[in-house]
Amino acid sequence: MNKIAWIAIGAGLLTQPLAANELFFEATAKISTEVSLFAQQGQFANQDYSSNISVALEPEFYWEWNDASDNLTFKPFFRVDQRDSKRSHADIRELSWVHLADDWEVRTGFRKVFWGVTEYQNLVDVINQSDTVEGLSKGEKLGQPMLNLSLVRDWGIVDLFVLPGFREQTYVGNDGRFRSSLVVDADSTSYQSSKGKKHVDVAARWSHSFDLYDVGLHWYKGTNRAPQYQVISKDGTDVLKANYQQMEQVGIDAQATIDNWLLKSEVIYQDNPSDNYFASQMGFEYTYYGIQESAADLGILMEYGYDQRGKKASALLQNDIGLGARLALNDTQSSSLLVGVIHDLDFNSNSFSIEADRRIGENWKATLRARIFSADDKDDLVSNFTKDDYVKVIFDRYF
Amino acid sequence: MKFKTLTSTLIAASVLTLSANSALAETPEEKGLTISKQVVVRDNGWVDMLASMKMVLRNKQGQESVREIRMKVLEVADDGDKSLSIFDRPRDVKGTAFLSFSHTQGADDQWLYLPALKRVKRIASRNKSGPFMGSEFSFEDLASFEIAKYSYKYIEDQACDLGQCFVVEQYPTDKNSGYTKRVVWIDKAEYRMIKVDFYDRKNSLLKTLTSLDYQQYKGKYWRASTMKMINHQSKKSTDLQWLDYRFGNGLTESDFNKNTLKRAR
């Protein structure tokens, strides 16, 4: 499926003379154990449970040679989930070869690219597909096959992308939480392009920092990572069918860093067969340093998300205000706490969240996440999660 | 090269003669500045540096926690240094990298790379007084010494571990500094800062930094191998060990940008 990426990696490796004495190798890993407790049984069939255990393994293998001018990273991901067979999944997060020169580099293979500056959503982050089953808040992404040339110039960094091969979004199964009443049937997925998931997408980005400002501009043309859904009947059961359209998008992301203020903005304009629309996410973070004569910092965040499509937007934050507070104790264990609320101005729904984490010893980290949803309007996507309020404890062990 | 060395020796010599001749006429403020300038002059021209640091953090009960960081630093003429720091320990932050363009005037430019998210975040540099990775070193303690960051006052001569020392008070000019003053012991022979007392915003003694085991590199640049920071108020301490100092690695501006930050290992 991703022949181009594979051939490029293979060709690259073959042409590199491998002298054993200059090869650097490193293996690391992370195992995450997650225990979730739900306030009640779910609102849909097969969600009649109130706890779940899940374990994820993420090893990383790294080789470097040629005086550090070439490196190869392999980072697979595996998850086993007690309840949802669709959440038990594996992925290649990264399998990429990078070749470096003084003012350019070529990155080939499965990779993750992050674009954006805001906290509650990243509209400009279009390269990778969402690994939706990983959860609502983490923003986990699937590895994307790519050929990426990156040029460093005095006037900024230019990244050019060829993206052969499309990854479908992952979907929670029958037994999963955080889904709508209907399950997405992966076998029914369709594409606007006759090339289907073999359509080659392209993207370009320019980014630069001047003084207090960091700015990025991007252009993307290809398969929309976010599908449109349609109810179909399959074997006498109603299911959702995902259809991936073609789209073209331009966008800007910018941050100004002025004393205690971070001013952030992301704006996109997307053209797809169903809509031409603007969307934006903008706001600020203000930090009080050393509060109460202590080492702790307290940040106050506020962001507003807008989507020109209004209530029919597929985005969760189409007319939403997000407020948050971030406390960093700056202690030996790097303890931090983030509390937030998102209020939807169209549907009058709310979602509260708490996230706290702390290092334990030298090799462990504990994270606590909790979320409460409240929504009355059936048209609001959040109404699907009103019985999915949860507390989750995650223990990460690093090797 | 030879000519340049000769010139700088002459300049250094004349500065020394000047300061000796005008010692009587100098105010304590002028003398403090002259001595502090000598510290900077003697450390000019190292161009670039690689080093590793290991921090051992100890709390009141003596429990230890370790930090390991590798650094690349580029000297920038007429401005602050550029540096790239890579975190190896603790494990949960392994791969996190920090890019900093420090400036003699105005705020520094700083970016943090978070490897799990592949995200580069521009961060505020306003937080000079905050602790570096939970240690007793604050960000400003680890920043390069620049003349414009302080005003000065010479106090007295004193015997110290490395012979005779000047004792100079340095008052931060930045309102965001966590200190009202630093009292610095500088040895007369080589102008090395061998001890620093830090006074907090209430002007009480907060911390003492002692620099030990000075080694000379490239026949000119003195670097401490161990730096011990003791917090007198919290009774916590941090030992910083510098390892593998290497100068003249041919680093250039192109080693310090967002791309090199993202692939720092």
Interface residues (C-beta under 8 A of the other chain):
Chain A: E26 T28 Y62 E64 N71 V98 L100 D102 D103 E105 K112 V113 F114 G116 V117 G139 S150 V152 I157 S207 S209 D211 L212 D214 Q255 T257 D259 N260 W261 L262 T287 Y289 G290 A295 D297 N330 D331 T332 Q333 S334 R359 E362 N363 W364 K365 D396 Y398 F399
Chain B: L57 N59 S65 V66 R89 P90 R91 D92 V93 K94 A107 D109 W111 L117 K118 R119 V120 R122 I123 A124 S125 R126 N127 S129 G130 P131 M133 G134 N176 G178 S254 N257 K258 N259 R263 R265
